[in-house]
Amino acid sequence: MFNNNTIEITKYGVLSGKIDGAFTIAQLSDLHEKEFGRHNKQLFEKVYALSPDIIAVTGDVVAHENQQQANLPYARNLAEGLSRAAPAFFVTGNHEKNFDHEIAEALSGGGMTVLRCGVYTMDIRGSRVNIAGMDDLSYGRADVEKCLDLLRPLHGFNLFLSHRPEVFELSLKRNIDLILAGHTHAGQIRVPALSNLYMNGQGLFPKYVQGEFTDGDTTMIISRGLGASGFPALRINNPPDLVAVYVEPGAV
């Protein structure tokens, strides 16, 4: 019960010389239609307490790509609840693949911006923040390099949303400051010394499982996710993860 219903907040700090004032990003990933309290009330309370300036949802709102239908009321309620706190953005995960347009419509109808190889620019406390994202790699239609290059010519703090962390090495030297990713569930069932042996999409001894990675001017943060998928759909030794990123002015 604890490992599946108690939300942990994982905090990260990122320094940037491109901003004048600090701001906060809340990241949610891999919900898989999980509810924390009635209509996700407990989850929303946790998010609101962070007072975020941006909310990023990095894919897999849908429980499973092979289910008969997506829970569209769940998706719309999620979008409405998060959008009350701050501008909210979504990129698709692999489990949205068979419910593509319905999920996008439900989320956008609830006030969330769905990024599909597009850029959204906003002003936060006098600083320009550019947010880009792309469909999950499983869609097989995204031109990954084209999407990553969207931020290359832009001034300001550049944030890229990707469901999978495998884009990290491709993102380097493209003027991307921060990547937020998920997908891994950090193994979902954590067994000491065994949990990082294999990861779908990365194979044996995966490099990008959870946490923070930095190379040059680019940082990537991987959420452990909030829900569970597969069989058994349980998290063990791996509580649900709500990420808070505090971006502050300063030299790296």
NORPERA-V795413 format. One record per backbone hydrogen bond with DSSP energy under -0.5 kcal/mol. NH is the residue of the N-H (numbers start at 1). CO is the residue of the C=O. Records with the same first field share a line. If there is no record, write none. Layout:
NH = CO, CO
This chain:
4 = 1
5 = 1
6 = 2
7 = 5
8 = 240
10 = 8, 242
11 = 9
12 = 244
14 = 246
16 = 248
19 = 16
23 = 247
25 = 245
26 = 54
27 = 25, 243
28 = 56
30 = 59
32 = 60
33 = 61
34 = 31
37 = 35
40 = 37
41 = 38
42 = 36
43 = 36
44 = 40
45 = 41
46 = 42
47 = 43
48 = 44
49 = 45
50 = 46, 47
51 = 48
52 = 47
53 = 24
54 = 24
55 = 87
56 = 26
57 = 89
58 = 28, 56
59 = 57
67 = 64
72 = 70
75 = 71
76 = 72
77 = 73
78 = 74
79 = 75
80 = 76
81 = 77
82 = 78
83 = 79
84 = 80
85 = 82
86 = 82
87 = 53
89 = 55
90 = 113
91 = 57
96 = 93
97 = 94
99 = 96
100 = 97
103 = 99
104 = 100
105 = 101
106 = 102
107 = 103
108 = 104
109 = 105
110 = 106
111 = 108
112 = 107
113 = 88
114 = 112
115 = 90, 113
116 = 114
117 = 133
118 = 133
120 = 131
122 = 129
124 = 122, 127
125 = 123
127 = 124
129 = 122
130 = 157
131 = 120
132 = 130, 159
133 = 118
134 = 161
139 = 136
140 = 137
144 = 142
147 = 143
148 = 144
149 = 145
150 = 147
151 = 148
152 = 149
153 = 149
154 = 151
157 = 128
159 = 130, 157
160 = 178
161 = 132
162 = 180
167 = 164
168 = 165
171 = 167, 168
172 = 168, 169
174 = 171
177 = 158, 175
178 = 158
179 = 219
180 = 160
181 = 221
182 = 163
184 = 182
186 = 209
187 = 184
188 = 185
189 = 187
190 = 188, 236
191 = 189
192 = 190
194 = 191
195 = 191
197 = 194
199 = 203
202 = 199
203 = 199
205 = 197
209 = 207
211 = 222
213 = 220
215 = 218
218 = 215
219 = 177
220 = 213
221 = 179
222 = 211
223 = 181, 221
226 = 29
227 = 30
234 = 232
236 = 188
241 = 225
242 = 8, 240
243 = 27, 241
244 = 10
245 = 25
246 = 12, 244
247 = 23, 245
248 = 14, 246
250 = 16
